[in-house]
Amino acid sequence: QVQLVESGGGLVQAGGSLRLSCAVSGRTFSSYAMGWFRQAPGKEREFVVGIRWSGYSTYYADSVKGRFTISRDNAKNTVYLQMNSLKPEDTAVYFCATRTTLDVVSAIPDDYNYWGQGTQVTVSS
């Protein structure tokens, strides 16, 4: 069974930073693309950023380009999301997800096979 566990969320003031982590267990970590998504109350889950297994190919939503950075440490089976210059509109539950058949980043949630439980990020103005 594949398990993903996010951590690092919290409350931060606008302009601040947070670093989220997603630890993966239960399968070979480094073979497939992973992504971070977020969901605010009353809104659909939206793509934030994705990364291929090599770590050299990353894809960002326009809303976070230049502020967020994704990385992965395959030796530690962990993906990170560094979030800088946070804005109140970044407030959401953040989820990490992994594909299990393709090393291709997708912005479509249904393309990901396993999800973490989510971690709350709240940015105050």
C-alpha positions in Angstrom: 0.0 0.0 0.0 1.4 3.4 -1.0 1.2 6.1 1.7 1.9 9.8 1.4 2.1 12.0 4.5 2.3 15.7 4.3 3.7 18.0 6.9 4.8 21.6 7.4 1.6 23.5 7.1 0.5 26.2 9.5 -0.4 29.8 9.9 1.8 32.5 8.5 1.5 36.2 7.7 1.3 37.5 4.2 4.8 37.7 2.7 6.1 34.9 4.9 7.3 31.4 4.0 6.5 27.8 4.7 8.1 24.5 3.6 5.9 21.5 3.0 7.1 18.0 3.0 5.6 14.8 1.5 7.0 11.5 2.6 6.2 8.5 0.5 6.3 4.9 1.6 5.2 1.6 0.2 6.7 1.6 -3.3 9.6 2.6 -5.4 9.5 6.4 -5.0 11.6 7.6 -7.7 9.9 6.2 -10.8 7.0 8.5 -11.3 5.8 12.0 -11.4 4.4 13.7 -8.4 2.4 16.8 -7.8 1.1 19.3 -5.2 -2.5 20.4 -5.4 -4.5 22.7 -3.1 -8.2 23.1 -2.3 -9.7 26.2 -0.7 -13.2 26.0 0.9 -15.9 25.9 -1.6 -13.5 25.5 -4.5 -12.3 22.7 -6.6 -8.9 21.1 -6.1 -6.3 22.9 -8.2 -2.9 22.0 -9.5 0.0 23.9 -8.0 3.1 22.3 -9.2 4.5 18.9 -10.5 7.8 17.2 -10.8 9.2 14.3 -12.8 11.2 11.6 -11.2 14.5 13.1 -12.2 13.7 16.3 -10.4 14.9 18.3 -13.4 11.5 18.8 -15.0 9.1 20.9 -13.0 5.8 22.6 -14.0 4.1 25.4 -12.1 0.7 27.0 -12.1 0.9 30.6 -13.2 -0.4 31.7 -9.8 2.7 30.4 -7.9 5.5 30.9 -10.5 8.4 32.7 -9.0 7.2 32.2 -5.4 7.0 28.4 -5.0 9.7 25.8 -5.6 9.2 22.0 -5.8 12.1 19.6 -5.2 12.5 15.9 -4.4 15.0 13.8 -2.6 14.7 10.3 -4.0 17.1 8.9 -1.4 14.7 10.1 1.3 11.5 9.3 -0.6 10.4 12.9 0.0 9.0 15.8 -2.1 9.2 19.3 -0.8 7.3 22.5 -1.6 9.1 25.7 -0.6 6.5 28.5 -0.5 7.7 32.1 -0.4 6.0 35.5 -0.6 2.8 33.9 0.6 -0.5 35.6 -0.1 -3.9 35.3 1.6 -5.2 33.7 -1.6 -2.7 30.8 -1.1 -4.8 29.7 1.9 -6.0 26.1 1.3 -5.4 22.5 2.2 -2.4 21.3 0.3 -2.2 17.8 -0.9 0.7 15.8 -2.5 -0.1 13.1 -4.9 1.8 10.5 -7.0 1.2 8.8 -10.3 2.0 5.1 -10.4 2.1 4.4 -14.2 3.6 7.4 -15.9 6.5 9.8 -15.3 4.5 12.7 -16.8 3.3 15.6 -14.8 -0.5 16.3 -15.2 -2.6 19.1 -13.8 -5.6 16.8 -13.6 -6.2 15.4 -10.2 -7.8 12.1 -11.5 -4.5 11.3 -13.2 -2.9 10.7 -9.8 -3.4 7.4 -8.1 -2.4 8.1 -4.4 -2.9 11.1 -2.2 -1.9 12.3 1.1 -4.3 13.5 3.8 -3.5 17.2 3.3 -2.0 19.9 5.4 -3.6 23.2 6.1 -1.9 26.4 5.0 -3.4 29.7 6.3 -2.0 33.0 5.2 -3.3 36.0 7.2 -3.4 39.5 5.7 
